[in-house]
């Protein structure tokens, strides 16, 4: 008798549930997938404030280098200087592209006006060498900051730039040595200008 009564209660409850509006029915639990978080920096502790500041500054440094080469192109060795100006600007854009991929915040800074007054070809190239030496140090500061916060992706990104700086400083030092001997070798500057122009156009 008790069994029959329980069975009857279950049937009544089931009928009432089916008859009730869907909005009044209890909702089933659903597993909601977490939305993907934005890409985070590839470092153990995240990029430090020091690294972020130096990375931002390097974008400005590369653009400033581009401007100096552009200014030097007006003075002489136009083909070579213009090619180097474009390359330095390309470096800045590589930093911007990397920052975008890594969600590194960037804030562009103003670019100081480049030097435009030189007394001789040697002065031009000495300024260019100083520029490249300064850029080498700046890149090393960025690398040191990345190493301190163990941001290995930034370190890997910087490696080609370090090697390029070695080549640039060596090349410009050799050009300065040639320009210094210009008084001993008539026509050397014209020849050097031609050689650098051919090199930049073929590169």
C-alpha positions in Angstrom: 0.0 0.0 0.0 2.8 2.4 1.0 4.7 1.6 -2.2 1.7 2.3 -4.3 1.2 5.6 -2.5 4.8 6.7 -3.2 4.5 5.7 -6.8 1.4 7.8 -7.2 3.2 10.9 -5.6 6.0 10.6 -8.0 3.7 10.5 -11.0 1.8 13.6 -9.8 5.1 15.5 -9.2 6.3 14.6 -12.7 3.1 15.7 -14.3 3.2 19.0 -12.4 6.8 19.6 -13.5 5.9 19.1 -17.2 2.9 21.4 -16.9 4.9 24.2 -15.2 6.3 27.1 -17.3 9.9 26.6 -18.5 10.9 29.9 -16.8 10.0 28.4 -13.4 12.0 25.3 -13.8 15.4 24.9 -12.1 18.2 25.5 -14.6 20.9 22.9 -15.0 24.5 23.7 -14.1 26.6 24.6 -17.1 30.4 24.5 -17.5 31.4 27.9 -18.9 34.8 28.0 -20.6 37.0 30.8 -19.3 37.7 33.4 -21.9 41.3 33.5 -23.0 43.5 36.0 -21.3 45.5 38.5 -23.3 49.0 37.3 -24.1 51.3 37.8 -21.2 55.0 38.7 -21.3 57.4 35.7 -21.8 59.3 36.2 -18.6 59.2 34.5 -15.2 58.3 37.6 -13.3 57.0 39.9 -16.0 59.0 42.7 -17.6 60.4 45.1 -15.0 59.6 48.8 -15.0 63.3 49.3 -15.9 63.0 47.1 -19.0 59.7 48.7 -20.1 61.4 52.2 -19.9 64.5 51.1 -21.8 62.5 49.3 -24.4 60.4 52.4 -25.0 63.5 54.6 -25.1 65.1 52.3 -27.7 62.3 53.0 -30.2 63.2 56.7 -29.9 66.9 55.9 -30.2 66.4 54.0 -33.4 64.3 56.8 -34.9 66.9 59.4 -33.8 69.6 57.4 -35.5 67.5 57.4 -38.7 67.2 61.1 -38.5 71.0 61.6 -38.1 71.7 59.4 -41.2 69.1 61.4 -43.1 70.8 64.6 -42.1 74.1 63.2 -43.2 72.7 62.3 -46.6 72.1 66.0 -47.3 75.8 66.7 -46.6 77.2 63.8 -48.7 77.4 60.1 -49.4 73.6 60.3 -50.1 72.9 56.7 -51.3 74.6 55.1 -48.4 73.2 57.4 -45.7 69.6 57.2 -47.1 69.8 53.4 -47.0 71.1 53.5 -43.4 68.4 55.9 -42.4 65.7 53.6 -43.8 67.4 50.6 -42.0 67.4 52.4 -38.6 63.7 53.3 -39.0 63.1 49.6 -39.8 64.8 48.7 -36.6 62.4 51.0 -34.7 59.4 49.3 -36.4 60.8 45.9 -35.4 60.7 47.0 -31.8 57.1 48.3 -32.2 56.1 45.0 -33.9 57.6 42.9 -31.1 56.0 45.1 -28.4 52.6 44.6 -30.1 53.0 40.9 -30.1 54.1 40.9 -26.4 51.5 43.5 -25.2 54.4 45.7 -24.1 53.0 49.2 -23.6 54.7 51.8 -25.8 54.6 55.5 -25.6 56.4 57.3 -28.4 58.7 60.2 -27.4 59.9 63.3 -29.3 62.9 62.9 -31.5 65.7 65.5 -31.0 66.9 67.4 -34.1 70.0 65.8 -35.6 73.3 67.5 -36.1 73.5 69.2 -39.5 76.7 71.1 -39.3 80.0 69.4 -40.1 83.4 70.9 -41.1 84.7 67.9 -43.0 83.8 64.4 -44.2 85.8 63.0 -41.4 83.6 64.9 -38.9 80.5 63.3 -40.5 81.8 59.8 -40.1 83.0 60.4 -36.5 79.5 61.5 -35.6 78.1 58.4 -37.2 80.5 56.2 -35.3 79.6 57.9 -32.0 76.0 57.3 -32.9 76.5 53.6 -33.4 78.6 53.3 -30.3 75.9 54.9 -28.3 73.3 52.6 -29.8 75.4 49.6 -28.9 75.4 50.7 -25.3 71.7 51.4 -25.3 71.0 47.9 -26.6 73.2 46.4 -24.0 71.3 48.3 -21.3 68.0 46.8 -22.6 69.6 43.3 -22.6 70.9 43.7 -19.1 67.5 44.8 -17.8 65.9 41.9 -19.6 68.4 39.5 -18.1 67.7 40.8 -14.6 64.0 40.1 -14.9 64.6 36.9 -16.8 62.7 38.0 -19.9 64.3 35.6 -22.3 62.1 36.5 -25.3 63.5 40.0 -25.3 67.0 38.7 -25.0 66.5 36.5 -28.1 64.9 39.4 -29.9 67.9 41.6 -29.3 70.6 39.1 -30.4 70.6 40.1 -34.1 70.8 43.7 -33.2 74.0 43.1 -31.1 75.7 41.3 -34.0 74.7 44.0 -36.4 76.3 46.6 -34.1 79.6 44.8 -34.2 79.5 44.9 -38.0 78.5 48.5 -38.1 81.1 49.8 -35.8 83.8 47.8 -37.6 82.7 49.1 -41.0 82.5 52.7 -40.0 85.9 52.6 -38.3 87.4 51.4 -41.5 85.6 54.2 -43.5 87.0 56.8 -41.1 90.5 55.4 -41.6 90.0 55.8 -45.4 88.6 59.3 -45.1 91.5 60.4 -42.8 93.9 59.4 -45.6 92.0 61.4 -48.2 94.7 64.1 -48.4 97.2 61.5 -49.3 95.0 59.9 -51.9 93.3 62.3 -54.3 89.9 61.2 -55.5 89.5 58.8 -52.6 86.3 60.4 -51.4 84.7 60.2 -54.8 85.7 56.5 -55.0 84.4 55.8 -51.5 81.1 57.5 -52.2 80.7 55.4 -55.4 81.6 52.1 -53.6 79.2 52.8 -50.7 76.4 53.8 -53.2 76.8 50.6 -55.1 76.8 48.6 -51.9 73.7 50.2 -50.6 71.8 49.8 -53.9 72.8 46.1 -54.2 71.9 45.4 -50.5 
